[in-house]
Amino acid sequence: MTTPHAFVLRSALVLFLSGLLALAPEAVHGQSGMRSVKAVSTGGGTSVFDTGPAALYSNPANLTVGPNDHFLEMQLFRVGAYHGGDFYQFEHIDPLFYDNEKALSNAKQKALLDDWFGGDQQTASTYLEVVPLSITHRPSDRSWAVGFGIRGRTIQTSAVNKGLFDVLLRGTGEDRTVPVDGRSRAYATVDVTGAFSYRFSSVPLSVGVAPRVIFGTAFADAALNSQATVSGDSLVHRFDYTARAAGPLSTGLFDTFNAFNDDPVDEVVGGSSGIAGIGGGLDLGATYTVRPGLLVSASITDLGRITWTQDAQTVTPVKDVFRFEGVTLDSDR
């Protein structure tokens, strides 16, 4: 029998967890992690479906969700990767780059670019995760569970607006000024995670916390703001950028790369190695069992920061204008 007090409490918990999902879409959208096939099929509902060792990195509360049986689970060498983003709009990419049956007019190319990008930057991201070891333990007839895991991650995200494609596709036949903007960030980390989950006896609610120590091995971040002016056979590029890096990407790339060499990457080497930064992180989660087979769940992952110290540097341009004379960009070719 459900008392009015218990009903009110359960309703409040359901509304609270639902509010976390509805009111914090940016936090949820910004998280990175592996997604099981089952989670992808529900629009990325990882915080509900992952249990056992997988819950260490999606929702630590789920360590105490399900039958209250004794178990010790170990997972070795879980590997996963994905790549995608809103940059990949093939209804625009195919006619611009791959459909060569008919040449597109200048106006049609401009219209496709406007539909593809609008006034925004479109993003593509790559994620690689390796978990060599993860362990979870839930004693029988207990309301708690613990977990431990070691994970390596590499995350790269890039975004561009339509400016570069406008210049390359439409060529030099029309005088114009277009913005050419972009940004990119890449980093690699290794983290050691511990997790604790507790299931309340008075209400079917599990909560969890997963603190971690993070060792950063490489970092690079860059943002470009510029304008390209096409006038006759000249192309003037006025630009400003800020690039930051630490670890191998700082010493091996930023210090040696030269776009004006015959071979720009000839002297680029691995640079320094080891720990480029140290930080900490925290995952929080909660799962409420409304009834068997119906769960309401929410989690916030990757709270924290990394302080990058090894060979950390910020690079800004010495000059801010490039002028190219006698340029001919043949869009048909």
Phi, psi and omega in degrees: 000134181260121179283157177303325180294316180294322179297317179296319180295316179296318179298320180296320180294318179298316179295322180295312181294322177295324179294326177300320180286322185281327187263352182232054183294329182293320179295319180292317182295329186278355185278151179236139178176169180290147177236124176289164179300321180296321180290319179298323182293342179253021179080026178089029181283053186296325186294341179269314194273331183288131175225172179065212182303328180296332181290345178304327188246003179239314179200099183297341178298332185288356175295337178246022177261137180108190182303140183274063180253153176291134174204151172229114182246140177229135178234132183244133171052061170279124183234136177204157179205153170208160180215138179173188180151171182285357173295326188274083176247091192288342174293342174257325182292316184301308181293333182281327189240333191242336181273097185260011182292328179217141180284137179272141176289164179301319181293322180292319177299316179297319181295320178295319178295321178296319178292324183290310187256328190063227174253017186247172171265141177255144193245146170228136184229148176234134182227130177230131182226135175230123177244095182292333182206132171214139184224138173229148182221128177229108180294153178290144177056031176239158182260013182227164176208155181229161179208162180211141179204155174237132186218143170243139181223146170231126183231130179224131179225131178228150179215143178221157171261189187279355189302311181300317181289329176298316181291315185288321185277320185270348174071204185250016184285345183231127178290132183191165173235126183232142174286138176236097185238156177189167176208157180206144176215136177217140175204156180230137183219159168232130181230152176244121189242138168241148184223148176221133179230145180225136179248123181289146179274333183279331179223151181282062183236130174247137176235155182209155177220141181222091174282155180210153171258131186244131175248114179275134180253337179197148181207140172208141181213135181212146177223132182241131172233121186203171175225136176249125181249118177261122180218108182064237178255022177244148177230118180248125182246111176256123191219160172213135179215159172227126180234133179235147181202160175208152180077210184301326180290341177278307183279328184273341183239301185298325184278345186237339183293134178218110184293346184260003171284158175299322175238095188300331183253016184298321184258008179284124181237178183295333179071204182290165179215175180102209183271116180265345180193157180228142179201192180217159181215171183207134172246141178231144180206160176209140178224128181244129179269104179291314174198166180307125180089355179232112182240145170244123189221148176210145176212151174236122184241162174064033167286135179140193181202163175235134174261115183269126185235327185285117178053035180287135180207157175238131184242132174233160186289142173283320175242159184232014178219130168243133178239125179246121181255150178071033183273136172227115177252109183267103183296331179295327179277000000 
